Amino acid sequence: MGSSKFLFVLFLLTAFAQSAGAQPKVIIEHNRGSAATDKFIFKRVPSPARDDAGAKAEVTIVDADPDSNSGQINVLNDGLVPDGEDQPRRNFFLNVGSGGGRLRFDLGNVIEITQVNTYSWHANSRGPQVYRLWTSDGTAPNFIAEPKGNVDPAGCGWKLLATVDTRSADPDGGQYGVSIRDSGGSLGKVRYLLFDLYVTEVADNFGNTFYSEIDVIAKN
């Protein structure tokens, strides 16, 4: 998308997040230099898991253009992570110059979840994460399982769970961990998660995040 359109979308995204009232807590952590290792160790965000509910999910590209150098879509939930800051095949990322896209996790059945954790790692502007996370149990009469980029998920059976933007005044490069959780211990009963991905910058064509892993944690 053009830079003016992208900035307008981000303005709306930010305004919505500020006006939507109570939202699940979004915890963001950033490792740089020697603190960034293949263990993805953070103080408050859990390290990536191998046996989470998301590991069994079917991951679908709803409306996105993967980069030819990217790993396959299943790198997002295979429990494996990169051991360096520039390993394209161990991350999933969208095509150079594309303005973001949508991915869907299908957990197979409705379960109660407590956390959604996302991880990324890159040397510069492909490190930060900018996305909206929508969820659904798939039972709404007007439910659309794969809403394309021009369809508002709120109008077809999806609920906006969280808005994530890890960018800051610090240099972009490094390892990012995000944990979406609720003080009550539950994010609800869901089957589907829709990740609406945005670019991190428009100064050049290299703003699509290197996503290393996405974990969905079920309530015990």
For each residue, the residues with C-beta under 8 A, 3 or more apart:
1: 5 6 9 99 100
2: 5 6
3: 6 7 202
4: 7 8
5: 1 2 8 9 99
6: 1 2 3 9 10 99 198 199 202
7: 3 4 10 11 202
8: 4 5 11 12
9: 1 5 6 12 13 198
10: 6 7 13 14 130 198
11: 7 8 14 15
12: 8 9 15 16
13: 9 10 16 17 132 163 198
14: 10 11 17 18 163 165
15: 11 12 18 19
16: 12 13 19 20 160 163
17: 13 14 20 23 163
18: 14 15
19: 15 16
20: 16 17 23 160
21:
22:
23: 17 20 26 161 162 163
24: 161 162 180 181 182 187
25: 180 181 182 183
26: 23 162 163 164 178 179 180
27: 44 45 178 179 180 181
28: 45 164 166 176 177 178
29: 42 43 44 45 176 177 178
30: 166 168 170 174 175 176 177
31: 35 36 37 40 41 42 174 175 176 177
32: 35 36 170 171 173 174 175
33: 36 174
34: 37
35: 31 32 41 175
36: 31 32 33 85 121 174 175
37: 31 34 40 41 83
38: 81 82 83 84
39: 47
40: 31 37 47 48 81 119 121 175 177 212 213
41: 31 35 37 47
42: 29 31 45 46 47 177
43: 29
44: 27 29 179
45: 27 28 29 42 117 177 178 179
46: 42 49 115 117 179 215
47: 39 40 41 42
48: 40 79 81 117 119 212 213 215
49: 46 52 55 79 117 215 217
50: 55 79
51: 55 79
52: 49 55 215 216 217 218
53: 56 57 107 111 113 216 217 218
54: 57 77 105 107 214 215 216 217
55: 49 50 51 52 77 78 79 215
56: 53 107 108
57: 53 54 77 105 106 107 108 193 216
58: 105 106 108
59: 73 74 76 77 103 104 105 106
60: 73 103 104 106 146
61: 64 66 73 101 102 103
62: 101 102 103 104 146 147 148 194
63: 101 102 146 147 148 149
64: 61 94 98 100 101 102 103 197
65: 94 95 98 101
66: 61 70 73 92 93 94 95
67: 70 88 93 94 95 96 208
68: 95
69: 88 89
70: 66 67 88 89 91 92 93 94
71: 75 88 89 90 91 92
72: 75 92
73: 59 60 61 66 76 92 103
74: 59 77 78
75: 71 72 78 80 89 90 91 92 212 213
76: 59 73 92 103 211 213 214
77: 54 55 57 59 74 105 213 214 215
78: 55 74 75 213
79: 48 49 50 51 55 213
80: 75 90 213
81: 38 40 48 90 119 121 212 213
82: 38 85 87 90 91 121 210 212
83: 37 38 87 90
84: 38 87 121
85: 36 82 121 122 123 127 173 174 175
86: 122 123
87: 82 83 84 90 91
88: 67 69 70 71 91 93 210
89: 69 70 71 75
90: 71 75 80 81 82 83 87 212
91: 70 71 75 82 87 88 120 121 122 210 211 212
92: 66 70 71 72 73 75 76 210 211
93: 66 67 70 88 126 208 209 210 211
94: 64 65 66 67 70 98 100 101 197 208
95: 65 66 67 68 98 208
96: 67 205 206 208
97: 205
98: 64 65 94 95 101 199 208
99: 1 5 6 198 199
100: 1 64 94 149 196 197 198 199 208
101: 61 62 63 64 65 94 98 149 197
102: 61 62 63 64 147 148 149 194 195 196 197
103: 59 60 61 62 64 73 76 194 195 197
104: 59 60 62 145 146 192 193 194 195
105: 54 57 58 59 77 192 193 195 214 216
106: 57 58 59 60 191 192
107: 53 54 56 57 110 111 190 191 192 193 216
108: 56 57 58 191
109: 191
110: 107 137 138 189 190 191
111: 53 107 189 190 191 218 219
112: 186 187 188 189 218 219
113: 53 116 186 187 188 189 190 216 217 218 219
114: 181 182 185 186 187 217 218 219
115: 46 179 180 181 187 215 216 217
116: 113 133 161 162 179 180 187 193 214 215 216 217
117: 45 46 48 49 177 178 179 180 214 215 217
118: 129 131 164 177 178 211 213 214 215
119: 40 48 81 175 176 177 178 211 212 213 214 215
120: 91 126 127 128 129 175 176 209 210 211 212
121: 36 40 81 82 84 85 91 127 174 175 176 210 212
122: 85 86 91 125 126 127 173 174 209 210
123: 85 86 126 127 173
124: 127 171 172 173 206
125: 122 128 172 200 201 203 204 206 207
126: 93 120 122 123 200 206 207 208 209 210
127: 85 120 121 122 123 124 172 173 174 175 176 200 209 210
128: 120 125 165 166 167 172 176 200 209
129: 118 120 164 165 166 176 178 200 209 211
130: 10 164 165 166 167 197 198 199 200 209
131: 118 163 164 195 196 197 198
132: 13 160 162 163 164 195 196 198
133: 116 160 161 162 163 164 180 193 194 195 196
134: 153 154 158 159 160 161 193 194 196
135: 158 159 161 187 188 190 192 193 194
136: 140 143 157 158 159 190 191 192 194
137: 110 189 190 191 192
138: 110 143 145 157 191 192
139: 143 157
140: 136 143 156 157
141: 157
142: 155 156 157
143: 136 138 139 140 156 157
144: 147 151 153 156 157
145: 104 138 192
146: 60 62 63 104
147: 62 63 102 144 151 152 153 156 158 194
148: 62 63 102 151
149: 63 100 101 102
150:
151: 144 147 148 155 156
152: 147 155 156
153: 134 144 147 156 157 158 160 194 196
154: 134 158 159 160
155: 142 151 152
156: 140 142 143 144 147 151 152 153
157: 136 138 139 140 141 142 143 144 153
158: 134 135 136 147 153 154 192 194
159: 134 135 136 154 188
160: 16 20 132 133 134 153 154 163
161: 23 24 116 133 134 135 180 187 188
162: 23 24 26 116 132 133 180
163: 13 14 16 17 23 26 131 132 133 160
164: 26 28 118 129 130 131 132 133 178 180
165: 14 128 129 130
166: 28 30 128 129 130 176 178
167: 128 130 172 200
168: 30
169:
170: 30 32
171: 32 124 174
172: 124 125 127 128 167 200 201
173: 32 85 122 123 124 127
174: 30 31 32 33 36 85 121 122 127 171
175: 30 31 32 35 36 40 85 119 120 121 127
176: 28 29 30 31 119 120 121 127 128 129 166
177: 28 29 30 31 40 42 45 117 118 119
178: 26 27 28 29 45 117 118 119 129 164 166
179: 26 27 44 45 46 115 116 117
180: 24 25 26 27 115 116 117 133 161 162 164 187
181: 24 25 27 114 115 187
182: 24 25 114 185 186 187
183: 25
184:
185: 114 182 219
186: 112 113 114 182 219
187: 24 112 113 114 115 116 135 161 180 181 182 190
188: 112 113 135 159 161
189: 110 111 112 113 137
190: 107 110 111 113 135 136 137 187 193
191: 106 107 108 109 110 111 136 137 138
192: 104 105 106 107 135 136 137 138 145 158
193: 57 104 105 107 116 133 134 135 190 216
194: 62 102 103 104 133 134 135 136 147 153 158
195: 102 103 104 105 131 132 133 214
196: 100 102 131 132 133 134 153
197: 64 94 100 101 102 103 130 131 208 209
198: 6 9 10 13 99 100 130 131 132
199: 6 98 99 100 130 202 207 208
200: 125 126 127 128 129 130 167 172 207 208 209
201: 125 172 204 207
202: 3 6 7 199 207
203: 125 207
204: 125 201 207
205: 96 97
206: 96 124 125 126
207: 125 126 199 200 201 202 203 204
208: 67 93 94 95 96 98 100 126 197 199 200
209: 93 120 122 126 127 128 129 130 197 200
210: 82 88 91 92 93 120 121 122 126 127
211: 76 91 92 93 118 119 120 129 214
212: 40 48 75 81 82 90 91 119 120 121
213: 40 48 75 76 77 78 79 80 81 118 119
214: 54 76 77 105 116 117 118 119 195 211
215: 46 48 49 52 54 55 77 115 116 117 118 119
216: 52 53 54 57 105 107 113 115 116 193
217: 49 52 53 54 113 114 115 116 117
218: 52 53 111 112 113 114
219: 111 112 113 114 185 186
220:
